[in-house]
Structures are given as C-alpha cells and as structure tokens.
Amino acid sequence: SNTANVNIKSFSKGIYFVHIIQNNNRVVKKIVVE
C-alpha cells in the first residue's frame, strides 16, 4: 500500500519530514506541528 497513515496527535511540537516511497519515487512530506 502506498498510503501512509500519520497520527499527528502522537507528535510533539516541531517539524517532521515523512519519507514515502510512491510509484518507485521518493516523496518527502513536510509536517509542521505547532
């Protein structure tokens, strides 16, 4: 599955970079938790 389930509530404050392999390409999603 190419779906990444991220529970934001489990993160403390900060900036996170989630690496996802999708269709043989690496996708980096930036998540900011304030």
PQR file with spaces between the fields and no chain letter, atoms N, CA, C, O and H, PARSE charges and radii, in Angstrom:
ATOM       1  N    SER     1       0.840   -1.201    0.000 -0.4000 1.5000
ATOM       2  CA   SER     1       0.000    0.000    0.000 -0.0000 2.0000
ATOM       3  C    SER     1       0.872    1.247    0.000  0.5500 1.7000
ATOM       4  O    SER     1       1.874    1.308    0.712 -0.5500 1.4000
ATOM       5  N    ASN     2       0.502    2.218   -0.779 -0.4000 1.5000
ATOM       6  CA   ASN     2       1.256    3.465   -0.837 -0.0000 2.0000
ATOM       7  C    ASN     2       0.689    4.505    0.126  0.5500 1.7000
ATOM       8  O    ASN     2       1.126    5.656    0.138 -0.5500 1.4000
ATOM       9  H    ASN     2      -0.313    2.169   -1.358  0.4000 1.0000
ATOM      10  N    THR     3      -0.275    4.093    0.924 -0.4000 1.5000
ATOM      11  CA   THR     3      -0.905    5.029    1.848 -0.0000 2.0000
ATOM      12  C    THR     3      -0.166    5.032    3.181  0.5500 1.7000
ATOM      13  O    THR     3       0.049    3.982    3.785 -0.5500 1.4000
ATOM      14  H    THR     3      -0.630    3.159    0.914  0.4000 1.0000
ATOM      15  N    ALA     4       0.215    6.210    3.627 -0.4000 1.5000
ATOM      16  CA   ALA     4       0.899    6.334    4.911 -0.0000 2.0000
ATOM      17  C    ALA     4      -0.039    7.030    5.883  0.5500 1.7000
ATOM      18  O    ALA     4      -0.432    8.177    5.670 -0.5500 1.4000
ATOM      19  H    ALA     4       0.040    7.063    3.135  0.4000 1.0000
ATOM      20  N    ASN     5      -0.388    6.335    6.939 -0.4000 1.5000
ATOM      21  CA   ASN     5      -1.260    6.932    7.943 -0.0000 2.0000
ATOM      22  C    ASN     5      -0.397    7.531    9.046  0.5500 1.7000
ATOM      23  O    ASN     5       0.345    6.816    9.719 -0.5500 1.4000
ATOM      24  H    ASN     5      -0.068    5.403    7.112  0.4000 1.0000
ATOM      25  N    VAL     6      -0.496    8.829    9.228 -0.4000 1.5000
ATOM      26  CA   VAL     6       0.317    9.514   10.227 -0.0000 2.0000
ATOM      27  C    VAL     6      -0.600   10.106   11.289  0.5500 1.7000
ATOM      28  O    VAL     6      -1.508   10.879   10.984 -0.5500 1.4000
ATOM      29  H    VAL     6      -1.099    9.410    8.682  0.4000 1.0000
ATOM      30  N    ASN     7      -0.349    9.733   12.532 -0.4000 1.5000
ATOM      31  CA   ASN     7      -1.151   10.267   13.629 -0.0000 2.0000
ATOM      32  C    ASN     7      -0.451   11.499   14.180  0.5500 1.7000
ATOM      33  O    ASN     7       0.510   11.393   14.941 -0.5500 1.4000
ATOM      34  H    ASN     7       0.389    9.105   12.779  0.4000 1.0000
ATOM      35  N    ILE     8      -0.944   12.670   13.788 -0.4000 1.5000
ATOM      36  CA   ILE     8      -0.312   13.928   14.186 -0.0000 2.0000
ATOM      37  C    ILE     8      -0.333   14.094   15.705  0.5500 1.7000
ATOM      38  O    ILE     8       0.580   14.680   16.285 -0.5500 1.4000
ATOM      39  H    ILE     8      -1.726   12.756   13.170  0.4000 1.0000
ATOM      40  N    LYS     9      -1.368   13.580   16.334 -0.4000 1.5000
ATOM      41  CA   LYS     9      -1.509   13.753   17.776 -0.0000 2.0000
ATOM      42  C    LYS     9      -0.374   13.090   18.554  0.5500 1.7000
ATOM      43  O    LYS     9      -0.099   13.455   19.697 -0.5500 1.4000
ATOM      44  H    LYS     9      -2.110   13.104   15.863  0.4000 1.0000
ATOM      45  N    SER    10       0.285   12.110   17.925 -0.4000 1.5000
ATOM      46  CA   SER    10       1.348   11.400   18.620 -0.0000 2.0000
ATOM      47  C    SER    10       2.668   12.173   18.545  0.5500 1.7000
ATOM      48  O    SER    10       3.655   11.787   19.172 -0.5500 1.4000
ATOM      49  H    SER    10       0.062   11.813   16.997  0.4000 1.0000
ATOM      50  N    PHE    11       2.680   13.274   17.768 -0.4000 1.5000
ATOM      51  CA   PHE    11       3.904   14.046   17.611 -0.0000 2.0000
ATOM      52  C    PHE    11       3.961   15.194   18.609  0.5500 1.7000
ATOM      53  O    PHE    11       2.940   15.795   18.942 -0.5500 1.4000
ATOM      54  H    PHE    11       1.879   13.588   17.259  0.4000 1.0000
ATOM      55  N    SER    12       5.165   15.490   19.081 -0.4000 1.5000
ATOM      56  CA   SER    12       5.347   16.683   19.892 -0.0000 2.0000
ATOM      57  C    SER    12       5.561   17.847   18.926  0.5500 1.7000
ATOM      58  O    SER    12       5.616   17.639   17.714 -0.5500 1.4000
ATOM      59  H    SER    12       5.995   15.001   18.811  0.4000 1.0000
ATOM      60  N    LYS    13       5.682   19.054   19.443 -0.4000 1.5000
ATOM      61  CA   LYS    13       5.842   20.220   18.583 -0.0000 2.0000
ATOM      62  C    LYS    13       7.144   20.128   17.795  0.5500 1.7000
ATOM      63  O    LYS    13       8.166   19.667   18.301 -0.5500 1.4000
ATOM      64  H    LYS    13       5.637   19.223   20.427  0.4000 1.0000
ATOM      65  N    GLY    14       7.080   20.574   16.557 -0.4000 1.5000
ATOM      66  CA   GLY    14       8.281   20.566   15.741 -0.0000 2.0000
ATOM      67  C    GLY    14       7.962   20.374   14.278  0.5500 1.7000
ATOM      68  O    GLY    14       6.802   20.402   13.866 -0.5500 1.4000
ATOM      69  H    GLY    14       6.249   20.949   16.146  0.4000 1.0000
ATOM      70  N    ILE    15       9.010   20.178   13.499 -0.4000 1.5000
ATOM      71  CA   ILE    15       8.850   19.966   12.064 -0.0000 2.0000
ATOM      72  C    ILE    15       9.304   18.556   11.737  0.5500 1.7000
ATOM      73  O    ILE    15      10.395   18.140   12.128 -0.5500 1.4000
ATOM      74  H    ILE    15       9.952   20.155   13.834  0.4000 1.0000
ATOM      75  N    TYR    16       8.471   17.825   11.023 -0.4000 1.5000
ATOM      76  CA   TYR    16       8.773   16.439   10.698 -0.0000 2.0000
ATOM      77  C    TYR    16       8.801   16.249    9.186  0.5500 1.7000
ATOM      78  O    TYR    16       8.038   16.872    8.448 -0.5500 1.4000
ATOM      79  H    TYR    16       7.585   18.163   10.705  0.4000 1.0000
ATOM      80  N    PHE    17       9.688   15.383    8.753 -0.4000 1.5000
ATOM      81  CA   PHE    17       9.753   15.063    7.331 -0.0000 2.0000
ATOM      82  C    PHE    17       9.457   13.584    7.176  0.5500 1.7000
ATOM      83  O    PHE    17      10.197   12.738    7.680 -0.5500 1.4000
ATOM      84  H    PHE    17      10.308   14.877    9.353  0.4000 1.0000
ATOM      85  N    VAL    18       8.374   13.274    6.478 -0.4000 1.5000
ATOM      86  CA   VAL    18       7.959   11.887    6.304 -0.0000 2.0000
ATOM      87  C    VAL    18       8.334   11.431    4.902  0.5500 1.7000
ATOM      88  O    VAL    18       7.907   12.011    3.904 -0.5500 1.4000
ATOM      89  H    VAL    18       7.773   13.961    6.069  0.4000 1.0000
ATOM      90  N    HIS    19       9.143   10.376    4.852 -0.4000 1.5000
ATOM      91  CA   HIS    19       9.572    9.846    3.558 -0.0000 2.0000
ATOM      92  C    HIS    19       8.631    8.729    3.139  0.5500 1.7000
ATOM      93  O    HIS    19       8.435    7.763    3.876 -0.5500 1.4000
ATOM      94  H    HIS    19       9.490    9.905    5.663  0.4000 1.0000
ATOM      95  N    ILE    20       8.052    8.865    1.955 -0.4000 1.5000
ATOM      96  CA   ILE    20       7.120    7.866    1.445 -0.0000 2.0000
ATOM      97  C    ILE    20       7.590    7.417    0.064  0.5500 1.7000
ATOM      98  O    ILE    20       7.876    8.242   -0.803 -0.5500 1.4000
ATOM      99  H    ILE    20       8.211    9.650    1.356  0.4000 1.0000
ATOM     100  N    ILE    21       7.665    6.106   -0.127 -0.4000 1.5000
ATOM     101  CA   ILE    21       8.006    5.581   -1.447 -0.0000 2.0000
ATOM     102  C    ILE    21       6.701    5.341   -2.194  0.5500 1.7000
ATOM     103  O    ILE    21       5.901    4.491   -1.805 -0.5500 1.4000
ATOM     104  H    ILE    21       7.432    5.436    0.577  0.4000 1.0000
ATOM     105  N    GLN    22       6.493    6.096   -3.269 -0.4000 1.5000
ATOM     106  CA   GLN    22       5.237    6.003   -4.010 -0.0000 2.0000
ATOM     107  C    GLN    22       5.535    5.900   -5.500  0.5500 1.7000
ATOM     108  O    GLN    22       6.170    6.778   -6.085 -0.5500 1.4000
ATOM     109  H    GLN    22       7.143    6.787   -3.585  0.4000 1.0000
ATOM     110  N    ASN    23       5.061    4.804   -6.107 -0.4000 1.5000
ATOM     111  CA   ASN    23       5.295    4.566   -7.539 -0.0000 2.0000
ATOM     112  C    ASN    23       6.784    4.621   -7.870  0.5500 1.7000
ATOM     113  O    ASN    23       7.194    5.206   -8.872 -0.5500 1.4000
ATOM     114  H    ASN    23       4.545    4.091   -5.633  0.4000 1.0000
ATOM     115  N    ASN    24       7.587    3.994   -6.999 -0.4000 1.5000
ATOM     116  CA   ASN    24       9.043    3.944   -7.176 -0.0000 2.0000
ATOM     117  C    ASN    24       9.703    5.314   -7.084  0.5500 1.7000
ATOM     118  O    ASN    24      10.864    5.468   -7.461 -0.5500 1.4000
ATOM     119  H    ASN    24       7.254    3.518   -6.185  0.4000 1.0000
ATOM     120  N    ASN    25       8.975    6.307   -6.586 -0.4000 1.5000
ATOM     121  CA   ASN    25       9.557    7.630   -6.390 -0.0000 2.0000
ATOM     122  C    ASN    25       9.493    7.980   -4.913  0.5500 1.7000
ATOM     123  O    ASN    25       8.515    7.670   -4.234 -0.5500 1.4000
ATOM     124  H    ASN    25       8.032    6.181   -6.279  0.4000 1.0000
ATOM     125  N    ARG    26      10.549    8.631   -4.418 -0.4000 1.5000
ATOM     126  CA   ARG    26      10.546    9.020   -3.010 -0.0000 2.0000
ATOM     127  C    ARG    26       9.879   10.374   -2.862  0.5500 1.7000
ATOM     128  O    ARG    26      10.306   11.362   -3.459 -0.5500 1.4000
ATOM     129  H    ARG    26      11.345    8.882   -4.970  0.4000 1.0000
ATOM     130  N    VAL    27       8.826   10.407   -2.059 -0.4000 1.5000
ATOM     131  CA   VAL    27       8.104   11.658   -1.812 -0.0000 2.0000
ATOM     132  C    VAL    27       8.356   12.070   -0.366  0.5500 1.7000
ATOM     133  O    VAL    27       8.179   11.272    0.554 -0.5500 1.4000
ATOM     134  H    VAL    27       8.479    9.605   -1.574  0.4000 1.0000
ATOM     135  N    VAL    28       8.767   13.310   -0.174 -0.4000 1.5000
ATOM     136  CA   VAL    28       9.015   13.809    1.173 -0.0000 2.0000
ATOM     137  C    VAL    28       7.918   14.799    1.536  0.5500 1.7000
ATOM     138  O    VAL    28       7.756   15.834    0.890 -0.5500 1.4000
ATOM     139  H    VAL    28       8.911   13.958   -0.922  0.4000 1.0000
ATOM     140  N    LYS    29       7.164   14.462    2.584 -0.4000 1.5000
ATOM     141  CA   LYS    29       6.103   15.360    3.027 -0.0000 2.0000
ATOM     142  C    LYS    29       6.565   16.079    4.290  0.5500 1.7000
ATOM     143  O    LYS    29       7.069   15.453    5.223 -0.5500 1.4000
ATOM     144  H    LYS    29       7.296   13.621    3.109  0.4000 1.0000
ATOM     145  N    LYS    30       6.390   17.391    4.309 -0.4000 1.5000
ATOM     146  CA   LYS    30       6.783   18.183    5.472 -0.0000 2.0000
ATOM     147  C    LYS    30       5.559   18.411    6.341  0.5500 1.7000
ATOM     148  O    LYS    30       4.535   18.909    5.872 -0.5500 1.4000
ATOM     149  H    LYS    30       5.981   17.899    3.552  0.4000 1.0000
ATOM     150  N    ILE    31       5.671   18.045    7.610 -0.4000 1.5000
ATOM     151  CA   ILE    31       4.558   18.218    8.542 -0.0000 2.0000
ATOM     152  C    ILE    31       5.015   19.132    9.670  0.5500 1.7000
ATOM     153  O    ILE    31       5.999   18.843   10.352 -0.5500 1.4000
ATOM     154  H    ILE    31       6.503   17.641    7.992  0.4000 1.0000
ATOM     155  N    VAL    32       4.299   20.232    9.865 -0.4000 1.5000
ATOM     156  CA   VAL    32       4.640   21.166   10.931 -0.0000 2.0000
ATOM     157  C    VAL    32       3.598   21.053   12.038  0.5500 1.7000
ATOM     158  O    VAL    32       2.404   21.240   11.803 -0.5500 1.4000
ATOM     159  H    VAL    32       3.500   20.466    9.312  0.4000 1.0000
ATOM     160  N    VAL    33       4.066   20.745   13.249 -0.4000 1.5000
ATOM     161  CA   VAL    33       3.157   20.631   14.390 -0.0000 2.0000
ATOM     162  C    VAL    33       3.434   21.799   15.321  0.5500 1.7000
ATOM     163  O    VAL    33       4.534   21.940   15.854 -0.5500 1.4000
ATOM     164  H    VAL    33       5.036   20.594   13.439  0.4000 1.0000
ATOM     165  N    GLU    34       2.425   22.629   15.506 -0.4000 1.5000
ATOM     166  CA   GLU    34       2.607   23.817   16.333 -0.0000 2.0000
ATOM     167  C    GLU    34       2.070   23.607   17.741  0.5500 1.7000
ATOM     168  O    GLU    34       2.144   24.512   18.572 -0.5500 1.4000
ATOM     169  H    GLU    34       1.531   22.514   15.072  0.4000 1.0000
